[in-house]
Amino acid sequence: ELKTLVHFMASNLIGSPDQIEVTAEQRAAMVQINLRVPESEMGKVIGREGRIARAMRTMVTIASARHNLHARLEIDG
């Protein structure tokens, strides 16, 4: 469910959602989510001074808390 949320947010930011790769790895109550986007689209995902990336991480944290999990979002280009 968290993977779907991250993919949805990223696909609305960049033009081609088929270039987005989202992986999730769960260890006990911790979920590591990796978002990979093309290098040319990194600016759109990170935003000015990292505001969009911070907002995405906040959304993931809130969504994971509803399932009694702790999630961490990493963004790679």
N, CA, C and O atoms as a printed pandas DataFrame, in Angstrom:
     atom_number atom_name residue_name chain_id  residue_number  x_coord  y_coord  z_coord
0              1         N          GLU        A               1    0.822   -1.189    0.000
1              2        CA          GLU        A               1    0.000    0.000    0.000
2              3         C          GLU        A               1    0.873    1.263    0.000
3              4         O          GLU        A               1    0.549    2.240   -0.675
4              5         N          LEU        A               2    1.967    1.244    0.749
5              6        CA          LEU        A               2    2.874    2.390    0.766
6              7         C          LEU        A               2    3.580    2.551   -0.571
7              8         O          LEU        A               2    3.818    3.670   -1.026
8              9         N          LYS        A               3    3.911    1.428   -1.199
9             10        CA          LYS        A               3    4.528    1.473   -2.527
10            11         C          LYS        A               3    3.609    2.163   -3.522
11            12         O          LYS        A               3    4.054    2.981   -4.326
12            13         N          THR        A               4    2.338    1.832   -3.464
13            14        CA          THR        A               4    1.352    2.429   -4.361
14            15         C          THR        A               4    1.232    3.928   -4.117
15            16         O          THR        A               4    1.121    4.707   -5.063
16            17         N          LEU        A               5    1.256    4.328   -2.856
17            18        CA          LEU        A               5    1.180    5.747   -2.514
18            19         C          LEU        A               5    2.372    6.515   -3.081
19            20         O          LEU        A               5    2.196    7.586   -3.662
20            21         N          VAL        A               6    3.578    5.980   -2.920
21            22        CA          VAL        A               6    4.783    6.645   -3.423
22            23         C          VAL        A               6    4.749    6.722   -4.946
23            24         O          VAL        A               6    5.092    7.752   -5.525
24            25         N          HIS        A               7    4.339    5.638   -5.592
25            26        CA          HIS        A               7    4.265    5.631   -7.057
26            27         C          HIS        A               7    3.245    6.665   -7.545
27            28         O          HIS        A               7    3.491    7.366   -8.526
28            29         N          PHE        A               8    2.117    6.755   -6.868
29            30        CA          PHE        A               8    1.088    7.721   -7.242
30            31         C          PHE        A               8    1.610    9.152   -7.131
31            32         O          PHE        A               8    1.421    9.957   -8.043
32            33         N          MET        A               9    2.262    9.466   -6.023
33            34        CA          MET        A               9    2.784   10.821   -5.829
34            35         C          MET        A               9    3.840   11.158   -6.872
35            36         O          MET        A               9    3.823   12.252   -7.437
36            37         N          ALA        A              10    4.753   10.239   -7.134
37            38        CA          ALA        A              10    5.832   10.499   -8.084
38            39         C          ALA        A              10    5.310   10.595   -9.514
39            40         O          ALA        A              10    5.792   11.418  -10.292
40            41         N          SER        A              11    4.339    9.771   -9.865
41            42        CA          SER        A              11    3.827    9.789  -11.239
42            43         C          SER        A              11    3.074   11.074  -11.538
43            44         O          SER        A              11    2.971   11.471  -12.699
44            45         N          ASN        A              12    2.542   11.735  -10.507
45            46        CA          ASN        A              12    1.880   13.010  -10.721
46            47         C          ASN        A              12    2.876   14.166  -10.832
47            48         O          ASN        A              12    2.518   15.260  -11.268
48            49         N          LEU        A              13    4.104   13.921  -10.444
49            50        CA          LEU        A              13    5.122   14.965  -10.520
50            51         C          LEU        A              13    5.883   14.951  -11.837
51            52         O          LEU        A              13    6.224   16.007  -12.370
52            53         N          ILE        A              14    6.149   13.764  -12.363
53            54        CA          ILE        A              14    6.914   13.684  -13.602
54            55         C          ILE        A              14    6.019   13.213  -14.738
55            56         O          ILE        A              14    4.951   12.646  -14.505
56            57         N          GLY        A              15    6.455   13.449  -15.949
57            58        CA          GLY        A              15    5.625   13.191  -17.112
58            59         C          GLY        A              15    5.435   11.733  -17.475
59            60         O          GLY        A              15    4.370   11.364  -17.970
60            61         N          SER        A              16    6.436   10.887  -17.246
61            62        CA          SER        A              16    6.348    9.498  -17.702
62            63         C          SER        A              16    6.406    8.534  -16.520
63            64         O          SER        A              16    7.487    8.225  -16.019
64            65         N          PRO        A              17    5.243    8.063  -16.076
65            66        CA          PRO        A              17    5.206    7.171  -14.916
66            67         C          PRO        A              17    5.846    5.806  -15.159
67            68         O          PRO        A              17    6.128    5.083  -14.203
68            69         N          ASP        A              18    6.080    5.438  -16.426
69            70        CA          ASP        A              18    6.707    4.137  -16.692
70            71         C          ASP        A              18    8.198    4.149  -16.354
71            72         O          ASP        A              18    8.818    3.087  -16.305
72            73         N          GLN        A              19    8.789    5.326  -16.121
73            74        CA          GLN        A              19   10.201    5.417  -15.768
74            75         C          GLN        A              19   10.414    5.432  -14.253
75            76         O          GLN        A              19   11.547    5.558  -13.788
76            77         N          ILE        A              20    9.347    5.306  -13.493
77            78        CA          ILE        A              20    9.431    5.314  -12.038
78            79         C          ILE        A              20    9.574    3.875  -11.542
79            80         O          ILE        A              20    8.868    2.971  -11.988
80            81         N          GLU        A              21   10.499    3.692  -10.615
81            82        CA          GLU        A              21   10.683    2.369  -10.011
82            83         C          GLU        A              21   10.585    2.526   -8.497
83            84         O          GLU        A              21   11.323    3.307   -7.896
84            85         N          VAL        A              22    9.675    1.781   -7.891
85            86        CA          VAL        A              22    9.480    1.834   -6.439
86            87         C          VAL        A              22    9.660    0.428   -5.889
87            88         O          VAL        A              22    9.005   -0.515   -6.333
88            89         N          THR        A              23   10.557    0.299   -4.916
89            90        CA          THR        A              23   10.761   -0.983   -4.248
90            91         C          THR        A              23   10.554   -0.780   -2.755
91            92         O          THR        A              23   10.810    0.300   -2.223
92            93         N          ALA        A              24   10.092   -1.823   -2.090
93            94        CA          ALA        A              24    9.873   -1.759   -0.644
94            95         C          ALA        A              24   10.430   -3.025   -0.009
95            96         O          ALA        A              24   10.264   -4.130   -0.525
96            97         N          GLU        A              25   11.086   -2.832    1.107
97            98        CA          GLU        A              25   11.659   -3.952    1.850
98            99         C          GLU        A              25   11.261   -3.795    3.311
99           100         O          GLU        A              25   11.519   -2.760    3.925
100          101         N          GLN        A              26   10.629   -4.834    3.866
101          102        CA          GLN        A              26   10.144   -4.751    5.239
102          103         C          GLN        A              26   11.004   -5.606    6.159
103          104         O          GLN        A              26   11.285   -6.771    5.878
104          105         N          ARG        A              27   11.410   -4.997    7.260
105          106        CA          ARG        A              27   12.140   -5.703    8.317
106          107         C          ARG        A              27   11.426   -5.415    9.625
107          108         O          ARG        A              27   11.528   -4.313   10.164
108          109         N          ALA        A              28   10.722   -6.378   10.121
109          110        CA          ALA        A              28    9.920   -6.240   11.351
110          111         C          ALA        A              28    8.942   -5.078   11.189
111          112         O          ALA        A              28    8.092   -5.119   10.299
112          113         N          ALA        A              29    9.040   -4.052   12.020
113          114        CA          ALA        A              29    8.110   -2.926   11.945
114          115         C          ALA        A              29    8.689   -1.764   11.136
115          116         O          ALA        A              29    8.145   -0.660   11.166
116          117         N          MET        A              30    9.781   -2.001   10.420
117          118        CA          MET        A              30   10.440   -0.958    9.619
118          119         C          MET        A              30   10.288   -1.286    8.140
119          120         O          MET        A              30   10.536   -2.416    7.719
120          121         N          VAL        A              31    9.881   -0.292    7.353
121          122        CA          VAL        A              31    9.744   -0.463    5.907
122          123         C          VAL        A              31   10.650    0.554    5.218
123          124         O          VAL        A              31   10.538    1.758    5.445
124          125         N          GLN        A              32   11.550    0.050    4.371
125          126        CA          GLN        A              32   12.438    0.903    3.584
126          127         C          GLN        A              32   11.866    0.977    2.170
127          128         O          GLN        A              32   11.754   -0.042    1.488
128          129         N          ILE        A              33   11.504    2.183    1.731
129          130        CA          ILE        A              33   10.948    2.378    0.395
130          131         C          ILE        A              33   11.957    3.164   -0.428
131          132         O          ILE        A              33   12.424    4.224   -0.010
132          133         N          ASN        A              34   12.289    2.640   -1.596
133          134        CA          ASN        A              34   13.226    3.296   -2.497
134          135         C          ASN        A              34   12.487    3.745   -3.743
135          136         O          ASN        A              34   11.813    2.955   -4.403
136          137         N          LEU        A              35   12.624    5.017   -4.052
137          138        CA          LEU        A              35   12.020    5.599   -5.250
138          139         C          LEU        A              35   13.147    5.962   -6.200
139          140         O          LEU        A              35   14.048    6.723   -5.845
140          141         N          ARG        A              36   13.095    5.419   -7.403
141          142        CA          ARG        A              36   14.103    5.723   -8.414
142          143         C          ARG        A              36   13.412    6.388   -9.595
143          144         O          ARG        A              36   12.483    5.838  -10.187
144          145         N          VAL        A              37   13.888    7.585   -9.923
145          146        CA          VAL        A              37   13.363    8.344  -11.055
146          147         C          VAL        A              37   14.532    8.714  -11.963
147          148         O          VAL        A              37   15.681    8.672  -11.524
148          149         N          PRO        A              38   14.267    9.075  -13.216
149          150        CA          PRO        A              38   15.355    9.497  -14.104
150          151         C          PRO        A              38   16.075   10.728  -13.543
151          152         O          PRO        A              38   15.464   11.587  -12.909
152          153         N          GLU        A              39   17.374   10.791  -13.789
153          154        CA          GLU        A              39   18.192   11.899  -13.293
154          155         C          GLU        A              39   17.649   13.255  -13.746
155          156         O          GLU        A              39   17.722   14.237  -13.007
156          157         N          SER        A              40   17.105   13.304  -14.958
157          158        CA          SER        A              40   16.586   14.567  -15.489
158          159         C          SER        A              40   15.313   15.029  -14.781
159          160         O          SER        A              40   14.943   16.199  -14.880
160          161         N          GLU        A              41   14.650   14.135  -14.078
161          162        CA          GLU        A              41   13.398   14.462  -13.385
162          163         C          GLU        A              41   13.581   14.659  -11.880
163          164         O          GLU        A              41   12.609   14.911  -11.168
164          165         N          MET        A              42   14.812   14.546  -11.392
165          166        CA          MET        A              42   15.061   14.644   -9.951
166          167         C          MET        A              42   14.619   15.988   -9.376
167          168         O          MET        A              42   14.100   16.043   -8.261
168          169         N          GLY        A              43   14.818   17.057  -10.116
169          170        CA          GLY        A              43   14.434   18.381   -9.630
170          171         C          GLY        A              43   12.954   18.492   -9.352
171          172         O          GLY        A              43   12.545   19.150   -8.395
172          173         N          LYS        A              44   12.142   17.850  -10.186
173          174        CA          LYS        A              44   10.694   17.892   -9.984
174          175         C          LYS        A              44   10.280   17.121   -8.741
175          176         O          LYS        A              44    9.337   17.506   -8.050
176          177         N          VAL        A              45   10.982   16.040   -8.460
177          178        CA          VAL        A              45   10.626   15.204   -7.314
178          179         C          VAL        A              45   11.142   15.813   -6.014
179          180         O          VAL        A              45   10.474   15.725   -4.984
180          181         N          ILE        A              46   12.310   16.423   -6.050
181          182        CA          ILE        A              46   12.881   17.005   -4.836
182          183         C          ILE        A              46   12.263   18.363   -4.535
183          184         O          ILE        A              46   11.953   18.653   -3.380
184          185         N          GLY        A              47   12.080   19.191   -5.542
185          186        CA          GLY        A              47   11.460   20.495   -5.339
186          187         C          GLY        A              47   12.444   21.519   -4.805
187          188         O          GLY        A              47   13.598   21.199   -4.520
188          189         N          ARG        A              48   11.982   22.743   -4.673
189          190        CA          ARG        A              48   12.830   23.824   -4.152
190          191         C          ARG        A              48   13.174   23.564   -2.704
191          192         O          ARG        A              48   12.298   23.369   -1.862
192          193         N          GLU        A              49   14.450   23.564   -2.435
193          194        CA          GLU        A              49   14.978   23.343   -1.091
194          195         C          GLU        A              49   14.468   22.036   -0.478
195          196         O          GLU        A              49   14.420   21.904    0.745
196          197         N          GLY        A              50   14.089   21.077   -1.314
197          198        CA          GLY        A              50   13.656   19.770   -0.838
198          199         C          GLY        A              50   12.253   19.730   -0.273
199          200         O          GLY        A              50   11.905   18.801    0.456
200          201         N          ARG        A              51   11.448   20.718   -0.594
201          202        CA          ARG        A              51   10.107   20.792   -0.009
202          203         C          ARG        A              51    9.203   19.653   -0.452
203          204         O          ARG        A              51    8.473   19.090    0.363
204          205         N          ILE        A              52    9.244   19.308   -1.727
205          206        CA          ILE        A              52    8.379   18.228   -2.216
206          207         C          ILE        A              52    8.819   16.895   -1.630
207          208         O          ILE        A              52    7.985   16.092   -1.212
208          209         N          ALA        A              53   10.130   16.656   -1.597
209          210        CA          ALA        A              53   10.641   15.414   -1.021
210          211         C          ALA        A              53   10.265   15.312    0.459
211          212         O          ALA        A              53    9.888   14.242    0.935
212          213         N          ARG        A              54   10.367   16.411    1.172
213          214        CA          ARG        A              54    9.999   16.425    2.589
214          215         C          ARG        A              54    8.516   16.130    2.763
215          216         O          ARG        A              54    8.127   15.392    3.668
216          217         N          ALA        A              55    7.691   16.703    1.899
217          218        CA          ALA        A              55    6.244   16.452    1.971
218          219         C          ALA        A              55    5.925   14.989    1.667
219          220         O          ALA        A              55    5.067   14.389    2.315
220          221         N          MET        A              56    6.621   14.413    0.676
221          222        CA          MET        A              56    6.405   12.996    0.355
222          223         C          MET        A              56    6.795   12.118    1.534
223          224         O          MET        A              56    6.088   11.163    1.856
224          225         N          ARG        A              57    7.917   12.434    2.183
225          226        CA          ARG        A              57    8.357   11.650    3.345
226          227         C          ARG        A              57    7.353   11.775    4.491
227          228         O          ARG        A              57    7.099   10.804    5.203
228          229         N          THR        A              58    6.785   12.958    4.669
229          230        CA          THR        A              58    5.784   13.155    5.708
230          231         C          THR        A              58    4.537   12.320    5.431
231          232         O          THR        A              58    3.985   11.697    6.338
232          233         N          MET        A              59    4.104   12.310    4.185
233          234        CA          MET        A              59    2.925   11.510    3.813
234          235         C          MET        A              59    3.180   10.018    4.059
235          236         O          MET        A              59    2.306    9.314    4.565
236          237         N          VAL        A              60    4.366    9.540    3.705
237          238        CA          VAL        A              60    4.709    8.132    3.911
238          239         C          VAL        A              60    4.755    7.812    5.402
239          240         O          VAL        A              60    4.293    6.751    5.821
240          241         N          THR        A              61    5.303    8.713    6.196
241          242        CA          THR        A              61    5.360    8.509    7.646
242          243         C          THR        A              61    3.963    8.414    8.250
243          244         O          THR        A              61    3.699    7.548    9.084
244          245         N          ILE        A              62    3.073    9.302    7.828
245          246        CA          ILE        A              62    1.707    9.286    8.345
246          247         C          ILE        A              62    0.975    8.013    7.918
247          248         O          ILE        A              62    0.291    7.385    8.726
248          249         N          ALA        A              63    1.120    7.635    6.639
249          250        CA          ALA        A              63    0.442    6.429    6.147
250          251         C          ALA        A              63    0.978    5.180    6.845
251          252         O          ALA        A              63    0.210    4.263    7.137
252          253         N          SER        A              64    2.275    5.132    7.113
253          254        CA          SER        A              64    2.835    3.947    7.776
254          255         C          SER        A              64    2.414    3.886    9.236
255          256         O          SER        A              64    2.232    2.798    9.781
256          257         N          ALA        A              65    2.258    5.035    9.874
257          258        CA          ALA        A              65    1.835    5.055   11.279
258          259         C          ALA        A              65    0.433    4.478   11.445
259          260         O          ALA        A              65    0.108    3.906   12.486
260          261         N          ARG        A              66   -0.381    4.630   10.426
261          262        CA          ARG        A              66   -1.740    4.055   10.484
262          263         C          ARG        A              66   -1.707    2.530   10.520
263          264         O          ARG        A              66   -2.664    1.897   10.966
264          265         N          HIS        A              67   -0.600    1.937   10.050
265          266        CA          HIS        A              67   -0.451    0.482   10.054
266          267         C          HIS        A              67    0.538    0.024   11.115
267          268         O          HIS        A              67    1.031   -1.103   11.068
268          269         N          ASN        A              68    0.827    0.899   12.070
269          270        CA          ASN        A              68    1.773    0.606   13.149
270          271         C          ASN        A              68    3.146    0.213   12.620
271          272         O          ASN        A              68    3.777   -0.710   13.134
272          273         N          LEU        A              69    3.600    0.915   11.597
273          274        CA          LEU        A              69    4.918    0.690   11.008
274          275         C          LEU        A              69    5.707    1.983   11.033
275          276         O          LEU        A              69    5.157    3.066   11.229
276          277         N          HIS        A              70    7.000    1.847   10.831
277          278        CA          HIS        A              70    7.866    3.010   10.645
278          279         C          HIS        A              70    8.443    2.899    9.242
279          280         O          HIS        A              70    9.105    1.912    8.923
280          281         N          ALA        A              71    8.203    3.887    8.408
281          282        CA          ALA        A              71    8.653    3.839    7.018
282          283         C          ALA        A              71    9.698    4.912    6.773
283          284         O          ALA        A              71    9.698    5.976    7.393
284          285         N          ARG        A              72   10.586    4.593    5.848
285          286        CA          ARG        A              72   11.643    5.518    5.445
286          287         C          ARG        A              72   11.686    5.568    3.939
287          288         O          ARG        A              72   11.714    4.524    3.288
288          289         N          LEU        A              73   11.691    6.761    3.367
289          290        CA          LEU        A              73   11.681    6.939    1.916
290          291         C          LEU        A              73   13.020    7.478    1.461
291          292         O          LEU        A              73   13.483    8.508    1.951
292          293         N          GLU        A              74   13.648    6.777    0.516
293          294        CA          GLU        A              74   14.893    7.206   -0.116
294          295         C          GLU        A              74   14.594    7.497   -1.583
295          296         O          GLU        A              74   13.916    6.717   -2.250
296          297         N          ILE        A              75   15.103    8.623   -2.081
297          298        CA          ILE        A              75   14.878    9.026   -3.461
298          299         C          ILE        A              75   16.211    9.003   -4.198
299          300         O          ILE        A              75   17.159    9.676   -3.792
300          301         N          ASP        A              76   16.288    8.233   -5.279
301          302        CA          ASP        A              76   17.508    8.109   -6.069
302          303         C          ASP        A              76   17.243    8.516   -7.504
303          304         O          ASP        A              76   16.121    8.425   -8.001
304          305         N          GLY        A              77   18.288    8.961   -8.148
305          306        CA          GLY        A              77   18.179    9.338   -9.560
306          307         C          GLY        A              77   19.032    8.498  -10.440
307          308         O          GLY        A              77   19.048    8.694  -11.655
